[in-house]
Amino acid sequence: MSTPLPLYDAIRMRRDVRAEFNGSTIADETLRKVLNAAHSAPSVGNTQPWDFVVIQDPHRLERFATHVAQRRDAFAQSLPADQQKVFANIKVEGIRESRTGIVVTYDPTRGGSHVLGRHTVEDTGLFSAVLAIQNLWLAATAEGIGVGWVSFYDEPFLADFIGATPPVRPIAWLCVGPVAEFQQTPDLERFGWRSRRPLDEAIHFDSLRQPAT
């Protein structure tokens, strides 16, 4: 078994993986490790408002991939001509190739009506579930496993697909699997969709009106 990457290396190497899955399935032991990392995330009021639905049945993966392709096409048709050309080169999912999908759900009722820490900021519950996703993503990267976050879907479709009923929401489909490599440059930069902001543009002191100098 390979030695996991140190934290800062995992942060640096983390990518939204789409085309690099090698077609094999994540080992059960490794899947358990990355899910445990996700489940160890901090959460408001210690509510742990997430659940993880693991999908590996090829027919179900195919069904979801077909839905995503339809939504991708609809987005492409909404773009101006110049952006359509750029977008045409960008793969948005690796649902089939990863061979494992993990749907992360958020349950706002977890913990009851009086959640410590959520009284004035309702979204802290949702933020907690997103922290679980980040934990999973970094742990997977440290293990040499790729993760791709799919967002080209209709939420009611995915909710019905996994049997989630309101108020429980599916908030992410993650493609998870071994990769041939991690790209050195994120896809959206490589294909010219959008570049990253320099760190100095994002740092402010005391007010958003005061950029770092």
N, C-alpha and C positions, 0 to 999 in steps of 0.2 A: 504494500500500500504506500502510495506517495505521501510525502510530508505536506500538510496544508500550507498554503501561502501565508506569510505574515499579513496583518490587517491592512497596512498601508499599501502593500503590493496588491491585495485583493481589491481595494478601492480604486487603485490606478488601472487595473486590468479589467474591471467590470465593464461589460458591454451588453447592449440589448441585442441578443443573438437571434439571428433569423436564418442565415444561409450556411452557418458553420457546423450545424449538428451532423454527427457522423453516422446517424442511422441506428445506433445501438441504444439500449435502454439503460437508464440509470440503475445501478445496483440497489437492491432493497436496503442494505445497510446504510449506503450513502443517502438515499432518499430519507430514511429515518433521521439521519444526522441533520440534514438541512431543514427538515420539518421541526425538529427539536430546537434548532436555532431560531426559527420563526416563532415558535411557541414561547421562547424565552424573552421576547421583546417586551419593553416596558409598555404599560397600558394604564389609562386613566382609571383611578380607583381600583386598580388590579382586577379589572373586569375581564380581560382577555376576550374581547368581543368578536374574535375571529373563529372561523372553521376552515378546514382545508379539504376540498373534494378532489381526490386523485383520480384521474381518468386515463386509462391505458388501453381500453378496448378500441381496436382499430376502426370499427364501424362508427363508434361514437366520435372518435377523432375526425374521421372523414366527414361526418355530418356537420360538425362544428366548422371544419375548414371550408366546406361549401358555403355556409352562411357568411363566414368572414370574407370570402372571395366576392360575394355579392355586395357586401357593404364597402369593400375596397373599390369596386368598380363604380359604385354610386359616388364615392368621394372623388375619384379620378375625374368623373364627368362634370363635377362641380368646379373644377379648377380652371383658371385661365390657360390658354394653349401653351405658354412657355413653361408653366409649372407642371402641366400634364406630362411634358417631355421629360422633366427631371424625375417626377414621381414614377414614371413608367419603369425606371431602372431600380427602384427601391422595393425590396422584398419586405413585406410587413409581418410575416409570421413563419413559424416553422412547426406548425401543429402536427403534421404527419411525420416529419423527419425527426422531431424530438422524441416521439413515441410516448411522451408523458405530458399530460396537462394537469396543472394544479389550479383549481379555482379557489380564490380566497374570498370569503364572505364576511360581511359585517352585520352584527346583530345589535341594534341600538337598545334592545331591552335587556341585554346581558347586564346583570348587576342591579336590576330593579329600577325604581323611579328616582332614587336619591343616590346618584353616583358621585362619590367624592372626587372633586376636581372638574366635574363637567357641568356644574350648576350655571356658570356664566358663559361658558364656551362650549356649545353643543358639539362642535366639530372635533373636540378632543377624542371622542370615541372613534370617529372615522380615522383621525390621525394615528391612533393606536394600531389599527389594522394595517395601515400603510407602513408603520414601523416594522411590523411583522414581515411584510413583503421585503423591506430593505434588508432585514436580518437574513432572510432566506437567500436573497440574491447574493449577498456578500459571502455567506457560508458556502453556497454553491460554487462561486468563483474560486474561493480558496481550495475547494476540492477538485478543481478542474472541470466543473460542470457548467454548462451554459444555461442562461435563462433569458427568455424573450417575453416581454409584456405585450399581450395582444389587446388592443382597444378598438378594433374595427368590428364591433358587434352591437346588436340591439340588446339593451339590458333585460327587457322582458323575455326575449328569446333565451338568453343564458340562464335566467332565473328558472324558467320552465324546464330547461335542459337538465339542470341539476336538482330540481325539486325544491327550490327555495321559494317560500311564500312571504309576503310582506309581514312585518317590516324588514325582514332579512334581505340584504342586497348582495349580489355578486359584484365585487369591486375590481377583480382582476382575473384574467386567464393567463397563467404563466406557462410557457413552453419550457420544459426542463429536460436536459439530456446531455450526454457526453458530446464534446466538440472536437473537430479536427484541429482547430486553432481559435484563439481570440484575436480579432482584428486589432491592429495597433491604433487605428483611427475609427471613431464611431461612424456608422453607415451614413447618417444624415450629413456629416461633414464630408465624407469621402465622395458622396454623390452630389454635393453642392446644394443641398436643401437649406441648411443653416449651420453656421459656425458657432462655436462656443464663445461666451463672453469672457474677457479677461477677469481674473479675480478682483483686481483693483476697482473695476467698475461696479462690483457688487458689495464692496465694503463701505460703510458709512459710520460716522461717529456722531452720536447724540441726535441726529436727524437725517432723514433721507435727503435733505437739502445740502448735507455736508458730506461730499465724497471724500474718500481717503486720498491723501496727497503723498 
